[in-house]
Amino acid sequence: MAHLFIALFFISTIPLAGANIEQRSFTIKDTLNLDLENKLGKVTIVGEDSKEVKIVARKLDFSESCQLEMGQSKKGIKIRVDDSSFTGLARCAVDFIITVPKKLALIIKNGNGDIRIKNTLGQINYMLGKGNVKIDSSVTKLVGKSGLGNINLTGTAIVSDIKAGSGDVTIKYLSVPSKGNLNIDIGKGNSTITMPKSTRIKTSLKSALGEKSNELGDDPSALFNISMKAGMGGLSVKSSD
């Protein structure tokens, strides 16, 4: 898909402490997106008041068949870690630390490794096989799918849709929009939502095996809807006051 890129970089590496470091920066004119696909490694993204995307990629286990591509197109910034070998079994482990403009939308796919996002305002869409997710941001929309690992969110989101196979989900709203939706669907694990006491909500809590509680109560006329489902695990809505 290299022909889709305005710029595509195979960047020379710099040895450091047993690993290879690659760095790149891009300047964007409009609010677009960052689209990252990683096989193995941690992904850390921090929002800044800037027009630049700055990428630091630390190669931890990177054989000759592994490839790291970083490029810019009209849609935004695209980062890919791939294995070009016939078997596709190379580890290709890379840790990323990325700073982005706060309003940049984020699309993150990671096979194995933690995802950490802080101080962003744009939409977030993540897919994670195994690892923990920690997000400290106030965004318009959050969509996430993960297989195994805990999810911890702090901030505000107008619309959230979170699906997880196994792991605890903890969400703390610093403020709650007057209207919106929060949907949580988890196979095994506890889900806890904390909100200001004055928040008006309408809830649906369903767990096949687990306790359910709601300290805020239900307001039939509320425009913020919460749906929580679990195969095995407790579901709770708590007051932060």
C-alpha positions, 0 to 999 in steps of 0.5 A: 500500500506504499503508493497511498503514501505521500511519504514513506520512510524506512529509517536508519537505526541507531543502536542504544542499550541493546535496542534500535531507536528510530525517530520521525516527526510529521507536521499536519495542517488539518485535524486528521488521524493517526493509524498504528498497527503493532504486533508486540510492544507498548504504545504510549500516546500523549496529546500536546498543543502542537501541529507535529506528530513525533514518533519514537520507536524502540525496536526490542526484538526486530529480525531481518524480516521485520519492517517498520513503516511510517508515512503521511498521506492525505488521511493522516499518519500511518505506522505499521510493523510487519513481518515479511517472512514466509511463516510470519512468526517473527516477534517484531517487538517495538515500543512506541512513544508518540506525541500528537496534536490533542484533537488528532483521532487515534486508531490503534491496533496492538497484538500484545502490549499495553496501550497508554493514552493521555491528554487527547481530545479526538476520537479513539478507536483501539483493538488489543489482543493482550495487555492493559489499556489506560486512557486519561483523556476527554474525547467525543467518542471511544470505541475499544475491543480487547481480549485479555487485560484490564481497562482503566479510563479517566476523563469524559466521553460522549459516546463509549463502546467497550468490549472485552473478553476478560479483565476488569473495567474501571471508568471514572468520569470527571464530568458527564455530558448532558446526553450520550451513551456508555456501553460495556460488554465483558465476558469475565471481570468486574466493571465499575463506573464512577460519576459525580453524584448529581449525574442523571443517568438511565441504566441497564445492568445485566450479569449472568453471574455477579452482583449489580449495584447503582448508587445514583439511581435511575432517571427515566427522563435522563439523556445519558444511557448506560448499558453494562453486560457481563457473563461473569462479574460484578457491575456497579455504578458509584458516586464520586462525591 
